[in-house]
Amino acid sequence: MKNAKYVNVDGVRTRYFEGGSGEALVLIHGGHFGNYYFADHWGLNFDELCRSFHVVALDKLGQGFTDNPKGNADYTMGATIEHVYEFLRAAGINRATLLGHSRGALPAVRIAVDHPEMVKAVVILDSNTVAADDPSTPKDFYKKLDENPPPVPDREFVCREPKANSYSSDHITDDFAEAMLKIALLPKIDEARKKMSNSLESQFLDSVQEKKYETLRLIKERPLKAPTLIVWGLNDPSAPLSLGIALLQLIGSVVDRTRLHVFNHAGHYVFREHPQELNRLIVDFVKNL
């Protein structure tokens, strides 16, 4: 992905990419403060989706090359959701399909609940951050991946998570690994990691739970109107398929045009493991609404 742009979002310098033309499709990556998810994760999807949409992919608050939160109180899911919403306004996006992966899916769903006039459709990819807690979800998956980190991040360390979270590691190319390492070596990322490990992780996780269950309650009360496509990897080790089925049952009970698509031989990185098939699925779903 090339030609990054920047926009000021309430004092937060925010990086994004855009391309293509037509109706807007906004890509919201996963992860949280201090880890290595960023807009370039969509590198296998972006160009092809640009043939059908005006595609915008941002680095979320405190991730990639977007500034860290202005204060410790903003290391929350609420601040993350608000940042995505204000980014849409700053970028002049009045109506779009919102596609969110993992922890990027809750902002997509919550904006669709709170601002239905802005959202044509929602696409959820492998997100235990949106789904209600389930005992089948491993509780220490990510904690174990962060054990015994090297003094300075290296390629092996930054690739731990995508390797562990994928059915096949073929998508973890040299370019992708180098891009993640570049992020890992940013002083702002080191600062965020230290804050999360020292005191702010519990604050963030509590805010995730609060926003998740608040959003699920609101969905049950029927303010969600947007057609919703849920996509899951059958072999996802960190977000089991049962979560996707539960989301289908919940959202499908209030939104008639709700669909679940499951990819075999796919993990948490379904969008990179099966990029062409996923791209076609998204185009087919949105264009036929």
Residue pairs with C-beta under 8 A, 6 or more apart in sequence:
1 17
1 39
1 40
1 42
1 43
1 46
1 57
2 17
3 17
4 15
4 16
4 17
4 65
5 15
5 16
5 17
5 18
6 13
6 14
6 15
6 16
7 13
7 14
7 16
7 87
7 90
7 91
8 14
8 90
9 83
9 86
9 87
9 90
10 83
10 86
11 70
12 61
12 66
12 67
12 69
12 70
12 83
13 66
13 67
14 58
14 59
14 61
14 66
14 67
14 83
14 87
14 90
15 39
15 58
15 59
15 64
15 65
15 66
16 39
16 56
16 57
16 58
16 59
16 87
16 91
17 39
17 46
17 55
17 56
17 57
17 58
18 54
18 55
18 56
18 57
18 91
19 46
19 47
19 50
19 54
19 55
20 49
20 50
20 51
20 52
20 53
20 54
20 55
21 54
22 52
22 53
22 54
23 53
23 54
23 95
23 96
23 97
23 120
23 286
24 53
24 54
24 55
24 56
24 93
24 95
24 96
24 97
25 49
25 53
25 54
25 55
25 56
25 96
25 97
25 99
25 282
25 286
26 55
26 56
26 57
26 58
26 88
26 93
26 96
26 97
26 98
26 99
26 108
27 39
27 42
27 45
27 46
27 49
27 55
27 56
27 57
27 58
27 99
28 58
28 60
28 84
28 98
28 99
28 100
28 101
28 104
28 105
28 107
28 108
29 37
29 38
29 39
29 41
29 42
29 57
29 59
29 60
29 63
29 64
29 101
29 102
29 104
30 37
30 41
30 100
30 101
30 102
30 103
30 104
30 105
30 127
31 37
31 38
31 60
31 63
31 102
31 103
31 104
32 62
32 63
32 80
32 103
32 196
32 204
33 61
33 62
33 63
33 68
33 69
33 75
33 192
33 193
33 195
33 196
33 200
33 204
34 62
34 189
34 192
34 193
34 194
34 195
34 196
34 197
35 63
35 161
35 193
36 158
36 161
36 180
36 183
36 184
36 189
37 60
37 63
37 64
37 102
37 103
37 104
38 59
38 60
38 63
38 64
38 65
38 179
38 183
39 57
39 58
39 59
39 64
40 64
40 176
40 179
41 101
41 271
41 272
42 57
42 271
43 175
43 176
43 179
44 171
44 271
44 272
44 275
45 271
45 272
45 275
45 278
45 279
46 55
46 57
48 275
48 276
48 279
49 55
49 279
49 282
49 283
52 283
52 287
53 97
53 283
53 286
56 91
56 93
56 96
58 66
58 84
58 87
59 65
59 66
60 66
60 80
60 83
60 84
60 104
60 107
61 67
61 68
61 69
61 74
61 79
61 80
61 83
61 84
62 68
62 69
62 75
62 80
62 188
62 192
64 183
65 183
65 186
67 188
68 188
68 191
68 192
69 75
69 79
72 195
72 199
72 200
72 203
75 192
75 195
75 196
75 200
75 203
75 204
76 203
76 204
76 207
77 103
77 106
77 129
77 204
77 207
77 208
77 210
77 211
77 212
78 207
78 210
78 211
80 103
80 107
81 106
81 107
81 110
81 111
81 211
84 107
84 108
84 111
85 107
85 111
85 114
85 115
88 96
88 111
88 118
93 118
94 118
95 117
95 118
95 119
95 120
96 118
96 119
96 120
97 119
97 120
97 121
97 122
97 123
97 286
98 107
98 108
98 111
98 112
98 119
98 121
98 122
98 123
99 108
99 122
99 123
99 125
99 282
100 106
100 107
100 108
100 109
100 122
100 123
100 124
100 125
100 127
101 125
101 126
101 127
101 271
102 125
102 126
102 127
102 128
102 129
102 239
102 268
103 127
103 129
103 208
104 127
105 124
105 125
105 127
105 129
105 130
106 127
106 129
106 130
106 208
106 211
106 212
106 215
108 119
108 122
108 123
108 124
109 122
109 124
109 130
109 215
109 219
109 224
110 211
110 215
111 118
111 119
112 118
112 119
112 122
112 224
112 225
112 226
113 215
113 218
113 219
113 223
113 224
114 223
116 223
116 224
116 225
116 226
119 226
120 226
120 227
120 286
120 289
121 226
121 227
121 228
121 229
121 285
121 286
121 289
122 226
122 227
122 228
122 229
123 228
123 229
123 230
123 231
123 282
123 285
124 130
124 228
124 229
124 230
124 231
124 247
125 231
125 232
125 270
125 271
126 231
126 232
126 233
126 236
126 239
126 244
126 268
126 270
127 239
127 243
127 247
128 134
128 137
128 238
128 239
128 243
129 208
129 212
130 212
130 215
130 216
130 247
131 239
131 243
131 244
131 246
131 247
132 212
132 213
132 216
132 243
132 246
132 250
134 240
134 242
134 243
134 246
136 240
136 242
137 238
137 239
137 240
137 243
138 237
138 238
141 164
141 237
141 238
142 161
142 238
145 160
145 161
145 164
149 157
150 156
150 157
152 185
153 181
153 184
153 185
154 181
155 177
155 178
155 181
157 184
158 177
158 180
158 181
158 183
158 184
159 169
159 172
159 177
159 180
162 169
162 171
162 172
162 176
162 180
162 269
163 169
163 172
164 237
165 236
165 237
165 238
165 267
165 268
165 269
166 172
166 267
166 268
166 269
166 272
166 273
167 233
167 235
167 265
167 266
167 267
167 273
168 265
168 267
168 273
170 273
171 269
171 272
171 273
171 275
183 189
196 204
216 250
218 224
219 250
219 251
219 254
220 250
220 254
222 254
224 251
224 254
224 255
225 255
226 255
227 255
227 257
227 258
227 285
227 289
228 251
228 255
228 257
228 258
228 259
229 258
229 259
229 261
229 281
229 282
229 285
230 244
230 247
230 248
230 251
230 258
230 259
230 260
230 261
231 244
231 260
231 261
231 262
231 263
231 270
231 271
231 278
231 281
232 239
232 241
232 243
232 244
232 260
232 261
232 262
232 263
232 270
233 241
233 262
233 263
233 266
233 267
233 268
233 269
233 270
233 273
234 241
234 262
234 263
234 264
234 265
234 266
235 264
235 265
235 266
235 267
236 266
236 267
236 268
236 270
237 267
237 268
238 268
239 268
241 262
244 260
244 262
245 260
247 260
248 258
248 260
251 258
252 258
257 289
259 285
261 281
263 270
263 273
263 274
263 277
263 278
265 273
266 273
266 274
267 273
270 278
271 278
